[in-house]
């Protein structure tokens, strides 16, 4: 919905035809209509929790319209699974659990109105005897794109919540080559490792974490305000780290040093690897997750 990648729009001839076809297919005994699905792909462009909550409501309401049509067209109505959730809208569900008067009680605020409307829509789903399924996307690991959507307040979603990172090696340094005489650095991770998925909050392909860099700290502001090492250019095999700050203030890097990078899009970053190393707070590997790769 909104993104127009696949599927049909509710309350259209195409939607009615699809419902009829699904019902006829059921009669053959070869399949069963379990539920319906919506994906608000356009939610990746949001920048507030209010917008994320509202898109989640729109996902549910679009499916409610279709579920109603399915129910009324059937001689044997049954509950359906309403499956929704782009990662920003899935993330926004946690706003229902945040104990904040400005969100939960003040229906005069934009956040409060959005929460109130979402709760009303969920009640409508329950009255129709349908079940809710919210699918995760990259919810379990997050990435820079998700941080940029601001689907949750900063207190509930920040830099330290991004679990997926990529380790790369600093291959060479180029003092004075960057903008305004800043240093640039070549790293052994380019588009094959980081992808070319953009992030609306900044023009780069990844941002360095403070890991393995003495005196470096996690940035506390927004991505738009980030000043530090960013992957500003990528070729197939290599990336170029650029310093976003004043010349002479660069945080020190050394040739051969390993650095850890937050990527723009976890799906693309993960696709180049066969497994994830799961580490604890001391960087000890406590588990290995094999990936399902290939098409």
C-alpha positions as CSV (number, residue, x, y, z in Angstrom):
1,X,0.0,0.0,0.0
2,X,1.4,3.4,-1.0
3,X,4.6,1.9,-2.4
4,X,2.6,0.1,-5.2
5,X,5.1,-2.8,-5.4
6,X,2.6,-5.7,-5.4
7,X,-1.0,-6.6,-4.6
8,X,-4.2,-4.8,-5.2
9,X,-6.0,-1.7,-3.7
10,X,-9.0,-2.2,-1.4
11,X,-12.4,-1.4,-2.8
12,X,-11.4,-1.9,-6.4
13,X,-12.6,-4.3,-9.1
14,X,-9.2,-6.0,-9.0
15,X,-9.5,-6.6,-5.3
16,X,-13.1,-8.1,-5.7
17,X,-11.9,-10.3,-8.5
18,X,-8.9,-11.5,-6.4
19,X,-11.3,-12.4,-3.5
20,X,-13.6,-14.3,-5.8
21,X,-10.7,-16.2,-7.3
22,X,-9.4,-17.1,-3.9
23,X,-12.8,-18.4,-2.8
24,X,-13.1,-20.5,-6.0
25,X,-9.7,-21.9,-5.4
26,X,-10.7,-22.9,-1.8
27,X,-13.7,-24.8,-3.2
28,X,-11.3,-27.1,-5.1
29,X,-9.8,-28.2,-1.8
30,X,-6.3,-27.3,-2.9
31,X,-5.9,-24.3,-0.6
32,X,-7.3,-22.3,2.3
33,X,-7.6,-18.5,2.7
34,X,-5.9,-18.0,6.0
35,X,-5.5,-14.2,5.9
36,X,-4.5,-11.1,4.1
37,X,-1.4,-8.9,4.1
38,X,-0.4,-5.2,3.8
39,X,3.0,-3.6,3.7
40,X,3.5,0.2,4.1
41,X,6.8,0.5,2.3
42,X,6.4,4.2,2.1
43,X,6.8,4.3,5.9
44,X,10.6,4.2,5.5
45,X,10.4,7.9,4.6
46,X,8.9,9.0,7.9
47,X,10.7,10.9,10.7
48,X,8.4,10.7,13.7
49,X,6.7,8.2,16.0
50,X,3.4,9.8,15.2
51,X,3.8,9.1,11.5
52,X,4.8,5.5,12.2
53,X,1.8,4.9,14.4
54,X,-0.5,6.4,11.8
55,X,0.9,4.2,9.0
56,X,0.4,1.2,11.1
57,X,-3.2,2.2,11.6
58,X,-3.6,2.7,7.9
59,X,-2.2,-0.8,7.3
60,X,-4.8,-2.3,9.6
61,X,-7.6,-0.2,8.2
62,X,-6.8,-1.2,4.6
63,X,-7.0,-4.9,5.6
64,X,-10.2,-4.3,7.7
65,X,-11.9,-3.1,4.5
66,X,-10.9,-6.2,2.6
67,X,-11.7,-8.5,5.5
68,X,-15.2,-7.1,5.6
69,X,-15.7,-7.7,1.9
70,X,-14.4,-11.3,2.3
71,X,-16.7,-11.9,5.3
72,X,-19.8,-10.5,3.6
73,X,-19.1,-12.4,0.4
74,X,-18.9,-15.8,2.1
75,X,-21.7,-18.0,3.3
76,X,-19.4,-19.2,6.1
77,X,-17.7,-16.2,7.6
78,X,-14.5,-17.0,9.5
79,X,-11.8,-15.0,11.3
80,X,-8.8,-14.1,9.2
81,X,-5.2,-13.2,10.1
82,X,-4.5,-9.6,9.3
83,X,-0.7,-9.5,8.7
84,X,1.0,-6.1,8.6
85,X,4.2,-4.4,9.3
86,X,7.0,-2.6,7.5
87,X,9.8,-2.4,10.0
88,X,9.0,1.3,11.0
89,X,5.4,0.4,11.6
90,X,6.3,-2.8,13.5
91,X,8.7,-0.8,15.6
92,X,6.0,1.8,16.4
93,X,3.9,-0.8,18.2
94,X,6.2,-0.3,21.2
95,X,4.7,3.1,21.6
96,X,1.6,1.4,23.1
97,X,3.8,0.2,26.0
98,X,5.6,3.4,26.8
99,X,4.3,4.9,30.0
100,X,4.3,8.5,29.0
101,X,1.3,10.8,29.8
102,X,2.0,12.8,26.6
103,X,1.6,9.6,24.5
104,X,-0.9,7.6,26.4
105,X,-3.3,10.1,28.0
106,X,-3.1,13.5,26.3
107,X,-5.4,12.9,23.3
108,X,-4.9,16.6,22.4
109,X,-1.3,15.9,21.3
110,X,-0.5,14.5,17.9
111,X,1.1,11.4,19.5
112,X,-1.9,10.9,21.8
113,X,-4.4,11.2,18.9
114,X,-2.4,8.7,16.8
115,X,-2.3,6.2,19.7
116,X,-6.0,6.6,20.3
117,X,-6.9,6.1,16.7
118,X,-4.7,3.0,16.5
119,X,-6.3,1.5,19.6
120,X,-9.7,2.1,18.0
121,X,-8.7,0.3,14.9
122,X,-7.3,-2.7,16.9
123,X,-10.7,-2.9,18.7
124,X,-12.4,-3.0,15.3
125,X,-10.2,-5.9,14.2
126,X,-11.1,-7.8,17.4
127,X,-14.8,-7.1,16.8
128,X,-14.5,-8.7,13.4
129,X,-13.1,-11.8,15.0
130,X,-9.8,-11.4,13.1
131,X,-6.3,-12.0,14.5
132,X,-3.4,-9.6,14.2
133,X,0.0,-10.6,13.0
134,X,2.8,-8.0,13.0
135,X,5.9,-9.3,11.1
136,X,9.4,-8.2,12.0
137,X,11.4,-7.2,8.9
138,X,14.8,-6.1,10.3
139,X,13.1,-5.3,13.7
140,X,15.4,-7.7,15.5
141,X,18.7,-6.1,14.5
142,X,17.8,-2.6,13.2
143,X,20.0,-0.3,11.1
144,X,20.6,3.4,10.2
145,X,17.5,3.6,8.1
146,X,15.3,2.5,11.0
147,X,17.0,5.0,13.4
148,X,16.3,7.7,10.9
149,X,12.6,7.0,10.8
150,X,12.3,7.9,14.5
151,X,9.4,5.4,14.9
152,X,10.1,5.5,18.7
153,X,11.2,8.3,21.1
154,X,14.9,8.7,21.4
155,X,14.7,7.2,24.9
156,X,13.5,3.9,23.3
157,X,15.4,3.8,20.0
158,X,19.0,5.1,19.7
159,X,22.4,4.2,18.3
160,X,23.1,1.5,20.9
161,X,20.0,-0.4,19.8
162,X,21.5,-1.1,16.3
163,X,22.7,-4.7,16.7
164,X,24.0,-5.4,13.2
165,X,27.5,-4.2,12.4
166,X,30.1,-5.0,9.9
167,X,33.9,-5.3,10.8
168,X,36.3,-4.0,8.2
169,X,40.0,-3.2,8.0
170,X,41.6,0.2,7.5
171,X,43.8,-0.4,4.4
172,X,45.4,3.0,3.9
173,X,45.3,6.6,5.0
174,X,45.2,9.8,2.9
175,X,45.9,12.9,5.0
176,X,44.6,16.1,3.4
177,X,42.8,14.4,0.6
178,X,39.3,15.0,1.9
179,X,37.0,18.0,1.9
180,X,38.6,21.1,3.5
181,X,41.9,19.2,3.9
182,X,40.5,16.4,6.1
183,X,41.9,12.9,6.1
184,X,40.4,10.1,4.1
185,X,40.8,6.3,4.7
186,X,40.4,3.3,2.5
187,X,38.6,0.3,4.1
188,X,38.2,-3.2,2.8
189,X,34.4,-3.1,2.6
190,X,32.6,-1.6,-0.4
191,X,29.3,-2.1,-2.1
192,X,29.5,-5.9,-2.0
193,X,29.6,-5.7,1.8
194,X,27.6,-2.5,2.6
195,X,25.3,-2.4,-0.4
196,X,24.1,0.8,-2.2
197,X,20.9,1.3,-0.2
198,X,20.7,5.0,0.7
199,X,19.6,6.5,4.0
200,X,17.5,9.6,3.9
201,X,19.2,11.2,6.9
202,X,22.8,11.5,5.4
203,X,24.5,10.9,2.0
204,X,26.8,8.0,3.0
205,X,26.8,4.2,3.1
206,X,27.7,3.5,6.7
207,X,28.9,5.2,9.9
208,X,31.7,4.0,12.2
209,X,30.9,2.8,15.6
210,X,33.3,3.7,18.5
211,X,34.3,0.0,18.8
212,X,38.1,-0.5,18.9
213,X,38.8,3.2,18.7
214,X,40.3,4.7,21.9
215,X,38.4,7.8,23.2
216,X,35.7,7.5,20.6
217,X,32.1,7.7,21.9
218,X,28.7,6.9,20.6
219,X,27.1,9.9,18.9
220,X,24.1,11.1,21.0
221,X,22.4,13.2,18.4
222,X,20.5,12.4,15.2
223,X,22.1,10.9,12.1
224,X,21.6,14.3,10.4
225,X,23.8,15.8,13.1
226,X,26.5,13.1,13.1
227,X,30.1,14.5,12.9
228,X,32.7,11.7,12.6
229,X,33.8,9.0,10.3
230,X,31.3,8.0,7.6
231,X,31.6,5.8,4.6
232,X,31.3,8.5,2.0
233,X,32.1,6.6,-1.2
234,X,32.0,2.9,-2.2
235,X,33.4,0.9,-5.0
236,X,32.8,-2.8,-5.4
237,X,35.5,-4.0,-3.0
238,X,36.4,-0.9,-1.0
239,X,34.9,2.1,0.8
240,X,36.3,5.5,1.6
241,X,35.9,6.8,5.1
242,X,35.4,10.6,5.2
243,X,35.6,12.8,8.2
244,X,32.5,14.9,8.8
245,X,34.0,17.7,10.9
246,X,36.8,20.2,11.0
247,X,40.2,19.4,9.6
248,X,42.6,18.5,12.3
249,X,39.9,17.1,14.6
250,X,39.9,13.6,13.0
251,X,39.7,10.7,15.4
252,X,42.8,8.7,14.9
253,X,42.9,5.6,12.6
254,X,45.8,3.3,11.9
255,X,46.5,1.1,8.9
256,X,45.5,-2.5,9.7
257,X,43.1,-1.4,12.4
258,X,39.7,-3.2,12.5
259,X,36.7,-0.9,12.7
260,X,33.0,-1.7,13.1
261,X,30.4,-0.1,10.8
262,X,26.7,0.6,11.2
263,X,25.1,-0.1,7.7
264,X,22.2,1.7,6.1
265,X,20.1,-1.4,5.4
266,X,20.5,-4.6,7.5
267,X,18.9,-6.8,4.8
268,X,21.5,-5.8,2.2
269,X,24.5,-5.8,4.6
270,X,23.7,-9.3,5.9
271,X,23.1,-10.8,2.4
272,X,26.8,-10.9,1.7
273,X,27.6,-13.2,4.6
274,X,26.9,-16.8,5.6
275,X,26.3,-16.3,9.3
276,X,26.0,-13.7,12.1
277,X,28.4,-13.7,15.1
278,X,26.3,-13.0,18.2
279,X,28.4,-11.2,20.9
280,X,27.8,-10.1,24.4
281,X,28.8,-6.8,26.1
282,X,32.5,-7.9,26.3
283,X,32.6,-8.9,22.6
284,X,32.8,-12.6,23.4
285,X,31.0,-14.7,20.7
286,X,28.2,-16.5,22.5
287,X,26.3,-17.8,19.4
288,X,26.5,-18.2,15.7
289,X,23.3,-17.7,13.5
290,X,23.5,-19.3,10.0
291,X,21.7,-17.2,7.4
292,X,19.3,-18.4,4.8
293,X,20.9,-17.1,1.6
294,X,20.1,-17.4,-2.1
295,X,17.1,-16.7,-4.3
